Amino acid sequence: MSGRPLTRCADVAPLLVFYACDEVDPQERKEIDAHLAICPTCAQQLSEESVFQTTFSSASQPADELDPTGALLAQCRSELSEHLDDMQAPPVQEHWVPFSWVRRWMAVRPAWSAAALILVGIGVGTQVTSWLALNGGDGSGDGAGQAVNVMAARITDEDLSKMAVAGINFAPTPDAAPGTLQVQVRTEQPLMVIGSVDNTDVRRVLTYVVANGERFDPGVRLDCLDALRARSDDEQVRRALVVAARKDQNAAVRLKALDALRDSTREASVRETLLEALRHDANPGVRVEAVNLLVRSLEVDSQDGPGSASELPATEVSSLSGDSSVERVVRALEDLERSDPNRYVRLRSAAALRQIGARDVQ
């Protein structure tokens, strides 16, 4: 806003669209209100703009047809929010880099650089092979204490409480079978835990990392979620996913945890997590994903019908309690539609309410 007061129509008219969307600051709103009280032309324009906004909000949105679940847009908004947070972080001061002249020489002479790197690689490989032959066989060498061993014994709770995860390599399979994981665990003796997510020790490590996110790198937590989502029907895995969705400080991790719970929305704990995300999560992308999953859960309930609920375990039947569950979802969506600070979340909530209404009519 400029320092000049908003008293002329030429200054007020361009701001009316923002006024109707509640996107002006308090001082601008005060001056615009004063002008509208004495200018019928601008008041009429604001009335037309308000009617347009109301009609637009109630109409079917093209985005709902192209991306019915809203997951793609929610992920984009979450990633944008993360990038904006990174841009606001203080710039990292550049430090002197040794041998920077080597990089400049290699950039100017790529052919010579490639030949030099090949020679260096051959020399280093020869030396490393000789060193391994001398020190790796019987464990008597000086470096035997730093060897990484494939774990044979069960990992203990004490190991979990003290461990650090150096990296996770996940190789998914094209079919529904779980992929193979290699988890590099740093304990008193560095270990390599290898197996699928069905392996007890692998699963314990992955769920511990997800449920204790403050101790581990966000990238490691995201890798663990990728591996665990294939077994979200397991109670131990589901508990860890719920903790991550509720408490993790990283919005991308919370979003992926909710996505991993997509097939478990019948569970009462999962629905409570989704409702809590609607009310309290600070990230709009996470709130939109919670809206999508709640609507999806109600659609699944209606497709199964009352007859199929009798075939479910008792823990799942309790979460399909009928109208009370739907009413809680509807009330939460109505609150979002009225008061959420993010415009897209309000629009998505309105669209979700229309979807629920259409389902009830059918």
JOHUZI-V939185 format. One record per residue. RES is the residue in one letter. PHI is phi in whole degrees, 0 to 359 (none if undefined). NEAR is the number of other C-alpha atoms within 8 Angstrom. D_LAST is the distance of its C-alpha to the last C-alpha in Angstrom with 2 decimals. Layout:
RES/PHI/NEAR/D_LAST, RES/PHI/NEAR/D_LAST
//
This chain:
M/none/3/49.89, S/281/4/53.43, G/286/4/56.11, R/284/4/56.09, P/298/6/54.31, L/271/10/51.28, T/241/9/52.85, R/261/7/52.57, C/299/7/49.63, A/297/6/50.30, D/274/9/49.73, V/279/13/46.75, A/304/9/44.64, P/296/7/43.89, L/267/9/42.66, L/294/11/40.16, V/294/9/37.29, F/287/9/38.05, Y/298/10/38.47, A/293/11/34.98, C/267/7/33.58, D/60/6/35.80, E/242/7/37.90, V/244/9/41.38, D/280/6/43.85, P/301/6/44.97, Q/293/6/48.21, E/297/10/46.55, R/300/10/44.01, K/297/8/46.94, E/290/11/48.86, I/293/11/45.89, D/301/8/45.13, A/295/8/48.80, H/289/12/48.74, L/295/10/45.57, A/293/8/47.23, I/243/6/50.00, C/236/8/48.38, P/294/8/45.99, T/296/6/45.52, C/292/11/44.12, A/297/10/42.06, Q/295/8/40.46, Q/296/10/39.81, L/295/11/38.16, S/298/8/35.91, E/295/8/34.81, E/295/11/34.25, S/294/9/32.11, V/298/8/29.91, F/298/8/29.60, Q/296/10/28.68, T/295/8/25.96, T/297/8/24.49, F/295/7/24.80, S/292/8/23.11, S/274/8/20.00, A/280/6/19.81, S/291/6/18.17, Q/270/6/20.97, P/302/6/22.46, A/297/8/23.00, D/294/11/19.28, E/278/7/19.23, L/283/6/22.60, D/225/10/22.19, P/303/7/18.51, T/278/7/19.70, G/74/12/22.64, A/293/10/24.92, L/297/8/27.49, L/294/9/27.91, A/297/13/28.05, Q/293/10/30.75, C/298/9/32.66, R/294/10/32.65, S/294/14/33.83, E/294/9/36.59, L/298/8/37.60, S/298/8/37.93, E/295/10/40.07, H/295/8/42.26, L/295/8/42.75, D/297/8/43.87, D/294/7/46.28, M/292/7/47.67, Q/279/6/48.41, A/291/6/50.39, P/298/5/54.19, P/296/4/55.70, V/279/4/57.46, Q/289/4/61.17, E/284/4/62.64, H/247/4/65.37, W/294/4/68.23, V/253/5/67.32, P/294/4/70.23, F/60/6/71.15, S/296/7/69.13, W/296/6/71.86, V/295/7/70.82, R/297/8/67.31, R/295/8/68.82, W/295/8/71.28, M/292/10/68.54, A/294/7/66.39, V/281/6/69.38, R/237/8/70.47, P/296/8/67.38, A/294/6/69.36, W/298/8/71.98, S/296/9/69.29, A/298/8/67.49, A/296/8/70.81, A/294/8/71.72, L/295/8/68.40, I/297/8/68.82, L/297/8/72.32, V/297/8/71.21, G/297/8/68.37, I/297/8/70.84, G/295/8/73.23, V/295/8/70.67, G/298/8/69.19, T/297/8/72.66, Q/293/8/73.48, V/295/8/70.21, T/299/8/70.65, S/296/8/74.17, W/295/9/73.09, L/295/9/70.37, A/296/8/72.90, L/278/8/75.27, N/246/13/72.85, G/265/11/69.70, G/283/8/71.05, D/254/6/72.55, G/74/9/71.21, S/273/8/74.79, G/286/9/74.46, D/293/6/73.98, G/268/8/70.37, A/293/10/69.19, G/291/7/67.69, Q/261/7/65.16, A/292/7/63.83, V/261/8/60.09, N/250/7/59.54, V/286/8/56.61, M/290/9/55.68, A/251/4/56.64, A/268/4/56.42, R/295/6/53.45, I/281/7/52.84, T/268/6/53.48, D/297/6/51.81, E/295/6/54.90, D/299/9/54.47, L/298/10/50.89, S/291/6/52.05, K/251/7/54.79, M/282/9/53.33, A/231/8/52.54, V/261/11/50.44, A/280/8/52.32, G/177/8/49.67, I/228/12/46.89, N/248/7/46.74, F/240/10/43.47, A/244/7/43.26, P/291/7/39.70, T/255/8/39.35, P/292/5/37.26, D/268/4/35.59, A/282/5/33.66, A/291/6/36.99, P/293/11/38.11, G/282/11/40.71, T/264/11/44.26, L/240/15/45.30, Q/235/11/48.73, V/249/13/48.96, Q/271/12/52.28, V/252/13/52.96, R/260/11/55.91, T/235/10/57.46, E/302/4/61.14, Q/239/8/61.15, P/305/12/58.79, L/233/12/56.37, M/240/12/54.05, V/267/13/51.06, I/238/11/49.75, G/157/10/46.87, S/269/10/43.12, V/293/14/40.64, D/282/8/40.88, N/290/8/44.51, T/301/7/45.04, D/290/9/47.39, V/299/15/45.40, R/294/12/42.27, R/298/8/44.32, V/295/9/45.74, L/296/11/42.44, T/292/14/40.60, Y/295/10/43.66, V/298/12/43.74, V/294/14/40.06, A/279/10/40.36, N/237/8/43.71, G/298/13/42.96, E/294/7/45.69, R/267/6/48.34, F/233/11/47.22, D/294/8/46.78, P/303/9/43.27, G/297/6/43.66, V/294/11/44.41, R/296/13/41.38, L/295/10/39.11, D/297/10/40.77, C/297/13/40.17, L/295/14/36.44, D/301/9/36.28, A/285/12/37.94, L/277/14/35.95, R/298/9/32.38, A/288/8/32.66, R/235/8/33.24, S/291/14/30.78, D/282/8/29.90, D/283/7/33.46, E/297/7/33.88, Q/298/7/36.99, V/295/13/35.46, R/297/11/32.30, R/298/8/34.54, A/295/12/36.51, L/296/17/33.49, V/296/13/32.24, V/298/11/35.76, A/296/14/35.92, A/294/13/32.58, R/273/10/33.79, K/241/7/37.50, D/297/12/38.58, Q/281/8/40.39, N/262/7/39.34, A/295/11/36.02, A/295/9/35.82, V/292/14/36.27, R/298/15/33.57, L/297/13/31.14, K/291/10/32.04, A/296/13/31.81, L/297/14/28.20, D/296/8/27.46, A/292/14/29.27, L/270/13/26.98, R/304/8/23.83, D/268/8/23.48, S/239/9/24.38, T/289/12/21.79, R/288/12/21.00, E/294/10/24.56, A/299/10/25.15, S/294/7/28.08, V/289/12/26.15, R/295/11/23.40, E/296/8/26.30, T/296/11/27.95, L/296/13/25.02, L/295/11/24.83, E/294/10/28.61, A/296/12/28.56, L/300/13/26.25, R/276/8/28.75, H/236/6/32.07, D/290/10/32.29, A/280/4/34.56, N/265/8/33.33, P/297/12/30.46, G/297/13/29.65, V/292/14/29.19, R/295/12/26.94, V/296/15/24.69, E/296/14/24.60, A/296/13/23.68, V/300/14/20.70, N/299/12/19.56, L/289/11/20.10, L/295/12/18.35, V/297/11/15.10, R/297/8/15.68, S/296/10/16.41, L/291/10/13.17, E/295/9/11.33, V/296/8/13.95, D/300/10/13.46, S/291/9/9.80, Q/290/6/10.99, D/290/9/14.00, G/76/8/12.50, P/294/7/14.94, G/291/7/17.21, S/279/8/18.29, A/295/10/19.29, S/292/7/22.26, E/273/6/23.65, L/272/8/23.95, P/297/6/27.17, A/298/6/27.59, T/296/7/27.69, E/276/11/24.21, V/298/11/22.74, S/296/8/24.11, S/278/10/22.16, L/257/10/18.78, S/286/8/19.51, G/99/6/16.01, D/298/6/15.47, S/299/7/18.95, S/294/10/18.36, V/296/9/15.26, E/297/8/17.31, R/296/8/20.24, V/296/10/18.47, V/298/9/17.09, R/297/8/20.63, A/295/11/22.26, L/293/13/20.25, E/296/11/21.05, D/297/9/24.66, L/297/13/24.75, E/300/12/23.37, R/279/7/26.10, S/233/7/29.06, D/295/10/29.02, P/290/5/32.23, N/264/7/30.77, R/296/7/29.11, Y/295/6/27.02, V/298/13/25.69, R/297/14/24.69, L/295/10/22.91, R/294/10/21.14, S/294/14/20.07, A/298/13/18.68, A/296/11/16.73, A/295/12/15.44, L/296/11/14.34, R/295/8/12.40, Q/297/9/10.73, I/295/10/9.98, G/297/8/8.74, A/296/8/6.32, R/295/9/5.22, D/295/6/5.44, V/296/5/3.78, Q/292/4/0.00
//
